[in-house]
Amino acid sequence: MRDQAVGGGQLPPEATSRPAGGAMAAPSRRASGPRRDGATLPAPAAPPTAGRIAGRRRELKALRADIERTGLDTLTGRRGTRSRVLLIAGRPGSGRTALAEALLRELAADYPDGVLRAALTGRDGEAAAPEAIARELLDALGTTAPPGAPEDELSELLRDALAGRRALLFLDDAQGAEQVEPLLPDAPDCLVVVVSQGPLTGIPDVRPCTLGGLDTAAAVEILARYAGPTRITVDPRTADAVAEKCAGQPAALVLAGGWLADRPKSSLADLYQALAAVPLPADTSSGARPLVRAFQLVYDALPPPAARILRLTVLAPGCLVDAPTASALAGCSVSTAGAALAEFAALGLLRPDAGTPPCSLLERGGQDAAPDGATGHPQYRVPGCLAPLLATLLEEYERPADIQLARARMLQRTVRLLVSCRAMSEEPGSPARQKVAGLPRSLRFPSRAAAARWLRGRRAVLLDAARIAVADGELDTLDRRLMAALTRTLLAHQSPEEAAPDLYALHCLVLEVAQRRRLPREMAAALLNLADLDAHAGRTAAALTRYRGALEAARAADDPVATGRALESLGGMYGELDDWQRAADWYGRALELRLARGERVDAARLHGRIGGAHAQVGRWDEALREWRTAARTYRRAGDLAGQARATGELAHVQECAGRPQEALRTAREALETVRKAGDGHLEAALQLRIADTLERLGDPAAARLHRAAGERLLADQPD
């Protein structure tokens, strides 16, 4: 969450331009005061866009100087090995992020590899895990990280990815050095800018810039942005008094200015008196009072329906909300929600969001926004400094059952969006596409490309929605429906390798739900999926532990399919460890289950795996017996291709056992079988194997004939 969302001292371009008459033009606002009768708020003028910041020139100059200053680790004349770290410290609402953004704009030309940015505080105000942030940064750099990789591995990958680059790394709203240190690159040409409330104790040679309030001139400049120059000119002393009442905090000044702009007939004296009259809780700290006072002033002026919509916005995933999302949360019409959101943005309660994900790589010259392909409605983000205040009001005014209902409506809409997004991956005219065509327009996508863009741009928000569903714990089956829909949608628009990191996170959430609700079948499925990803990433020990847990859960659920899969997977893991005796044992247990269920093809496959395990340790008689049984079982099941493969492997084992004549006869038998099956690739492989055997037996002419036949078959096969 970011505190620049409420302005942070930023001025819009129009605030510094002057009309022909030379006076500063005031932004237009609706003429009437706030409605308290519950009627829909009229849509105000669009809020001003962010431009240069008010004041802070001294701080910017000091930060620029700190970049060039010799660090403690370079006093000897040797260049440092790590990136320089600049710290901008201040309370939320002090304009710390706005100052960081202004610094990044000034430095962008000196760092051709662009800007990496990440928010280190999550939607709920808790510190984001360093491994999650490292993965997001790696994604932005185009570097693939193994799913489920630990923090140390991800940090090392991040340092490798940034080595040799000249980039800016912006870490917003850090809660301590333990979050920042794993993300620091060993790249002296990179610069790290950190925004935090306190010091980064433990990180050497950090250059701090501590923010207080704005000076009076800059504070009044922010008020003039909203109130217009006339009211400032006619009462400059009261303007100074309002700036002092807000303690020069940009967030408080923006809210106070928004309140005044909403009342063209009110004076600065009215604003000052209104601020002074706001009651504050006894436990409010002195530093938080200006922001709390200004926020409460603006909030109390909202009509009750609008105030409820504002409170509920804090429930939105990623604190990112648009009109349909607010409509689902509040149970009102989309038009009412859209007008309210626009009003909130004009008052400084929300900030328009250009579609930038929480962590993104911005190249020089601009950024690629991720458009909301389903709705096209403007998106807004809840300011980080206001989110705790809204959360407190939500808890105070909303019943737990109403909060849960709002959450359920929002997540239900997310599920429908995911179903629509997944349907767009299918061919036109498919049943899924026809079903989606009947959905409201706000839930439909114009094309497959638009659906894929929406999924890519909202990936972090969708994962946050899944975490919300799991954390609620009282949404019945909605959390599982959401995670199932998200899993299918990711796989529909991405390859399994691309989706693996997100799938790992989703399977962990599924496991959490299954354990909490004591659902052994779902627990077994989640453990199997996680173990598969661990195994693919080379974490064999972790995979073994999870496969054993899946086996226990599957047996508790009396799920033979999951039980068999867990048994086979355990055999495969011990094979990866070259423990072939245990591998054969686990395959044998899986075989017993398959035979008891009459699953011949699966039983034949397991006979082959057991034979392969015996062959690895030179137990030729046991291996031959298993492969003969496998071929026989395939034949009884009517699987000619499987029979040919098993017979070919039998020939290979016979040759390894020192029985070349038997191997030749068996390979020719397999060749006859595979011709009946019509498998060209397998026939070519058998021809080449026969050629190798004939060469060992001293018949090069026959070997050449079989090799030529095999190569012709390979050339004729499609890739």
N, C-alpha and C positions, 0 to 999 in steps of 0.2 A: 504494500500500500504506500502511496506517495503523498506527501503533504503539499507538493506544488499544485495539487488539484484545485485548491481554492485560490489560486492566484500567486501566492508566495512572493508578492512584490512585483509580479510581471505586469507590464503595461502593454496594451494592444497597440498595433501600429496607428490606429485612428486616434489614439489618445495623444499622440505627439504631432499629428498633422493639424494644420490650421486652415479654416475656410478662407474664402476670399477676403472677408472683413477683418481677418487677423485674430479673431477670438477662437478659443478652443471649443470645438463642437461637442456638445453633450450627447451621449448615446440616447436614443429614444427608448422610452419605457411606456407601459400602458398607463393611462391617465388616472384610472381609479385606484383606490386603495385595496387592501386585501379583502376578499370575500369571506365572510364567516357564516353564510347561510347554507353552506354545503354545495353550492352550485359549482359546475365545472369551471376551472380557471381558464381564462382566455390565454391563447398562446402569445407569449411576449416576443419582443425582438430577440434575434439570436444573440447569445452572449458573445462578448468580444473575444477574439482569438489572442493567443499568447504572443507577445513580442518581446521587447527588451524589458528588463526588470527595472524597478524604481530603486534608485540608490545603489548601494553595494559596490560602488566603483572602487573604494579603498580596499575592500575585501578581494575583489577580482584582481586588483593590482598586486596585492600581497600573495595571492595564490600563484599568479604568473611568476613572481619573483622566486617563490619556493621551488618551482620546477627547475630553475637554473642554478639554485644554490647548491654548493658542495655538500654532499651527505656525509654522515658520520663514518660510513664505510668507505668513503673515497678520499679521506684526508691524506692518505699515503700516496695519492696520485694514481692509484689503480681504479679502474672503473668498477662500479658495483655489478653484481651478478643478478640482482633482483630488480623488479620494477620499483620506481618511486611511488610512494603512497601519499596522497593528499587527503586529509580528513576535514570535512565540513561538519561541524558539530553544532547542534542547536535543538531546541524543543520542536516537536511537531507543530507546524503552523508558523514557524519563524522564517520561512522562505529558503530553507537550506537546500531543498531539491531544485528550486528555481535558480538559485545561485549556481548549483552544480551544472544545470542545463546551460546556463549562460556561459560558464567556463568552457563546457564542451563545444559550444558553437564557436567560441573564439579559437579553440585549439584544433578544430577539425581539419583545417588545411595542413597542419603539421603532422598528421597521423593518417597516411594514405590507406591504411588497412581498416579504417572505419572505427565504429564505436560498438563495443559489446556492453549490454546493459542488463541488469538483473535486479529485481526487488527481493530483498532478503527477509521480508516479513509477509506472512501469509494473510489470507482473508480474515482469519480469526484472531489476528494480532500476535500469534505465536511465531517464533523464529523458524524460518524455513530450513530444512536440513541441508547441510553443505553438499551432500551427494546429489540431491535433487537439483540444486542450483548449478553444480558442475555439469550435470547431464544436459541441462538446458543450454548452457554456454557452449558445450560441445556440439549440440544440435545446430546452434546458430553458426558455428564455424564449419559445419558440414562434416564433422568427425563422428563416426559411429562408435558408440560405447557398448560393451556387452550388457545385456539386460541383467539387472541384479548385481552389477559390479559394486564392490565396496568403495567407501570414500577414498581410501588411499589410491586405489587403482584409477578412479575417475580424476583425482587431482593430478596424478602423474600424466594421464592422457591430456588433460587441459594444458599443463605446462609444455608438453611436447607440441601440442597444436599451436600454441602461441610463440614458440621459439622461432626467432628470426623475423617475427612480425613487428610492425610499428603501429600499434593500435591503442585505443583508449578503452579502459575497462571501468565502467560505472556501476558501483554496488550501492544501491539505494536502501535506506532504512535498515542498516545493519544494527544488530542488537549486541554485538560484542566481537572481540578479536577472534574467538573460536569459530565464528562464521566466516570471517574474512581470510584468515591465514591459509586455509586449504585452497583458496581460489587465487592466491597471488602467483603470478607467473615468474619464472626465472628468465625474464626477458628484459634487459635494461632499456631497450628501445620502447617498451610499453609504459604507459602511465595509468595508475589506478587512482580513481577518485571515489572516495567512500563518504556516504552520508550517514550520520549516526547521532544519537542523542548524547552519548558520552564518549570518553576516550577509548582508544584501542590498545589497552595495556597488554604488553607482550609482543607487539609487532615493532621491531626496531626502526628508528629514523622516520617515524610518521610525522608529517607536517600538518599540524592542526590549525584550523581557522574556526574560532568559536563565534557564533552569531548571537547578537543581542537584538534589541529592537531597532527599527529603522530610525534615522534621524527625522526631525520634524518635517523638513522640506519634502523628503521622499514619502513620508506617511501622508502628507496632505496631497501629494501628487496622486496617490492611489485613490483618495477620496474624490479628487477632482475628476478622475476617470469615470466615476459613476454619477456624482452629483452635478457635474458640469462646472465651469469656471465661475459662473455668476454667484452662486451661493457661497463659494469660497472667497470671492473678491469682496462681497459685502460684509462678511463676518469672519475675517482671518483669525481672530483670537479664539473664537469658538472652534474653528477648524483645528487649531493647534491643541485646544483642550480635548477634542475628540481623539486626536492622534495620541495624546498622552493617556487618555482613558483606555485606549487599545494597546498601550505600552509599545507602540510601534510595531506590533506583530502583524505581518502582512495578511495572514488568514483572517484575523479579527477585523482588520481594516476593510478587506474585501466584503465580508459579511455585512459590516456596518454600512459600507457604501451601497451594497445591493439593497439594503432596507431603505436607504434614503432615495435611491433612484426609483424605487417602486412607489414613492410618494412625492411627486413633483411639487406639491404645495407645502411640504414640510421643510423646515429650516434646519440648519446645523444645530441650533439650540434645542430643537425638538429631539434630534438624534441624541444629543448629549444627555438630556433629561431622561430619555427612554433607556439609554444604557445604564445610567446611574440608578434607575428604578428596578432593574432586573435583580431579583433575589438570587443569591448563590447558596448552594449547599455549604454547610459549615466545614466539611472536610475538603473543600476545594483549595488546592495549593495556590500560593500567590502567583506563581508563574503561569498557571492554567486559567486564572480568572478572566483575563481579557478575552480569550477565545471562547470560554464557556459563556460569558456574558453576551458576546455578540451573537453566538449561535442561538442561545435561548431567546434573544430578542427576535431574530428572524423566524425561528421555529414557532414561537407563540403567536405570531401574526398569521400563520397559515390556517386556512379553513380545516376543520377536523378531517374531511376525507383526504385532502392533500397531505396533511401531517401524517396520516396513517400510511399513505403510499411511501412517503419519505422514510418512515421508520422501517418499512418492510424491504427497502432497497438493500439494506445491509445483509439480507439473507441471500442475495444473488451470488452465484458462483464467481469467484474472483472479484467480487464487488463491481462487476460489470453488468450494467442493466440497460435494456432498451424498452420500448413501449410494450411489445407483447410479453416480455418477461415481467415487467411491472404490473401489467394487466392480470397475468396469471397469479402473481403474488397477492394482489389486492382484491381480485375478483371483480374488477371493474372493466369497462370497455377499453379497447386499445386507444381510441381517440382521447378519452379522459386521461389515461396514463401518459400518453405522449405529450399532452398539453402540460401536465403536472411536471414531467421531467424537464421540459424546456423552461418552465418557470423556475424550477430549482437551480438549473444551470445559470439562469440570469441572476439569481440571488446569490450565487457563489456556493450553493449547497452541494452541487455536483459539478463535475467538469466534463466537457465533451471529450470523447475518446476517438482518436483517429484510427483505431484498429490495431495499434501496436501491441503485440503480445507482451506478457510480463518480462520476457527475456528475448532480445532480438539483436541481430547484427545489422547495423545501419551503415551503409556505404556512403561515402561522400556524395552529396548532391541530392539526397532524399531517402525515402524508405518505401517498401512495398507494404501497403496496408492490407490486412486480411479482411475483405468485405464480408458482411453477413449476407450470404447469398439467398437465405430463405426469407428474410424480412425486408431488408433495405432500410430499416428504421435507424435513426441516429442512435449511437451508443454513448453511454455516460458511465463514468467511474466514480465511485464513492471516495471522497478524499480520505487519505489515511488518518489525518488528524481529527476528522469528524466521525469516523467509523465507531470508535469506542463510545462516543456520546450517543450516537444513534442506537447502538446495541443496548445501552443502559435504558433509553427510552422505550425500546422494544420490549424489554423485560418488564418494565414498569407498567406499560399500558396494554399490552397484548396478553391474552390468556395463553397458556402453553398449548391448549388444544387448537387455538386459532393460528398460532405460529406453525404448528405441525401441519395444519390444513394448507396454509399458504405454501409451505415447503413442498407438500405433496402435489399441489397444483402446478407449481413451477417445474418440478422434476418430471411430472407426467407430460408436460409440454416438451421437455427435453427428450424424453423417450420417443415421442411422436416425430420430433425433428430428426432424430437418429434413424428411425425407420424410414422416413422420407429420403434421407441422405443415402442410406444403403440401397434403397430401391433404384436410385438414379444410376447405380453401377450396373444394372441389368439392361438387357436389350429393350428398345421401345416396343410396346405392345405386350410385354410380359405381365403376368398376373400382378406382380408387386407394383409395377409402374401404373397399371390401371387402377389399383386400389389407392395409390397415393394421389392420383388425379382427382379423387373425390375429397381430398383434404382442403381445408381453408387455404387461401393463397399465401398467407403468412407462414405456412408450414411446407410449402413446395419450393423446389429449386428449378430454375430454368433449364439447366443442363447438367450433365455429369461433371464437367469441369467446374461449374459453380459450386456443386455439392462438395467436390474434393477440396476446393479453396476454402470453403466454409469449415470443413473438418480440420484442415491444416491450421487455419487461423484461430480456431476456437478450441484446439486440442487441450491446452492447459486448463481452460475454463471447464471443459467437459470432464476432465479428470477431477477437478475440484468439485463438480456436481456429484460425481460418484462418491467422493469422500464425505460430502454433506449427507448423502443418503445413508451411508454406513454409520456416520457419527450419530445421526438421529436415533437409530436403533428402534424406532417405533413405527416405521413406514411399511410394515408387513412385507409384501413381496416386491414393493416398488424398487427397493435398492437392487435386488437381484435382476429385475427386468431391465433397469437402467444399465447395469454392468454387462448384461448379456447383449443388449442392443449396441452398446458402445464397442464391445469386442467384435461383434459381427460387422459393424460399420468400418472399423479400422481395417479388418482383414479384407473387406470388399474394395477398399480404395488404396490399400498399401500391400506390399509383399510381406510375407511372414517375418522376414528379417527386419524390414523397416518398422513394423508394428511391434516387434518383440519387447522393446523397453516399456512401452505403454501397457502391453498385455501383462508384463510381469507385475506392474503396479496394480492392475485390475485384479489379477489372480490373488495378490496379497489381500486386497479388500474383500474378495469373495471368501477367502479363508477366514478372515476376521469375522465376517457375518456368520459363516458356518460354525465356527467355534463358539461364538456367543450364543447362537440359537440351538446348538447341539444337533446339527444336521450332518450326520456322518457321510451321506452320499455326496453332498456338495463339498464337504471337507476332503473327501478322497479325490474328487475331480480337481479341486484347486491344487492340492499337493502334487498330483500327477503332472499337471501343467507346469507348475513351478519347478518341479524336479527335471522335467524335459528341458526347460530353458537353462537350468543350472548345468545339466549335462552337456548341452550344446555349447555353453560358454567355458567348458573345461573344469567346472567346479564339481569334481566327482564325489568328494566327501559330502558336500551339501546335498547333492542329488541322492546319494545313498540314504541319508537320513530322511529325506522327504519321501522317497519311495517306500521306506519302511513304515513311515507314518501313514501314507496312503493305503498300504496293505492292511494295516490295523483298522483304519476307518472303513475301508471297503468290506472287510469281514464283518464289522459291526453293523453295517448297513445291509448285509447279505446281498452284495452286488457282485455277481460273478464276473461281469465284464471288467469292472475296475480291478477286481482281485487278480484276474488273469493278466491284465496289463501291468500291474505292479510287480507280479512275480517275474514276468518276462523282462521288465526293465531292470530289476535287480540282477538278473542273470547277465544282461548286457553291461551293467556297470562293473560287475566283477570281471567280465571279459576285458573291459577297458583297463582294469588294474592287473591284467595277466594272471588273475587267480582263477584258472580254468576249472579247477575242481569245484569251487563254490559256484562258478557260472553254470556248470553242468547240473549241479544240485538244484539251483533255483529254476533252471529250465525244466528239470524233471518234475518239480512241483507244479509248474504251470501246465506241463503235459498231462499230469493226472487230472487236473481240472478240465482240460479240453476233452480228454477221453470220456470223462464222466458225463459231459454235456453232449457228446456225440458230434463234436466239431472236427470233422476229419481233416479238412484242409489246414486248419490251425495246428492240429496235432502233427500233421506231416511236416509242417514248417519247424515245429519245435524238435521233432526227431532230427531234422537237419542241423539245428543249432547245437543240439547235444553232440551230434557227430562231429561238428566243427570244433567244439571245445575239446573233445577227446583227441582229435587230430593235432591240436596245438601242442599237446604234451606227449605225442608219440604213442598214444594208445590206439594202435591201428585196428586191432580186432574189434574193440568197442565202437570205434568210429565207423568201420565197415558195416557193423550190425545196424547202427542207427541210420546210416544212409540207405541201406537196403530197405529198412522198414519205412523210411520216408518215401522212397520211390514206390513201394507197394501201396502205401496209404494214398498217395496221389492218384495211382491208377484206379483204386477202388472208388475214389471220389470223382473220377472222370476228368481230372485235370491233367491233360496231356503235356502242357508246357511245364507244369510243376514236376511231373514225372520225369521229363527230359532233363530238367535242371538237376534234380536229385541224382539221376543216373549218371550225369556228367560229373558231378561232385564225387560220386562213388568211384568213377574211373580215376579221378585225380588222387584220391586217397590210396587206391590200389597201386598207383605208380609211385607215390611217396613211400609206400610200404615195401617197395622192391618187387612188385609183381607187374612188370610192363606188359606181358602177354595178356593177362587178365584185364589190365587197364585198356588195352587196344580193343578187345572184344566188347567190353562194357561201353566204351565211347562210341563204337559203331552202332551198338544197340540204342544208345541215347540219340544218335543221329537219325536213325529210322523213326524214332518216336517224335522228334522235334519236327521232322518233315510233315508228319500228320497234323501237328499242331499249327504249322504255318508261321512259326516265329523265326524271321530271317536273321535277327541279331543273334539269337541263341544258336541257330544253325551255323552261322559264320564262326562263332566262338568255338563250337565243337570241332569244326573242320580244322581250325588252327591248332587246337589241342591234339587232335589226331596226328597232324603234321609233326608236332614236337615229339610225340611218342614214337612215330616211325623213324625220325632222325636218330633217336636214342637206340632204336633197335637195328640201326644200320641199313635202312631202306630209303636213301635220299630221293630216289626217283618218285616213289609213291608219296613221300613227304611233300615234294614240290607240287604234285597234282592237288593234294588236299589244301596246301597253303594258297595256291592260285584260286581254287574254288572259294575258299574262305574270304580272300581279299575281294573277289568279284561280288560276293554277297554283301560285304560291308560297303562297297562302293554303290551298290544299288539301293541300300537302305536310306530312308529319309533321316535327316539329322534329328 
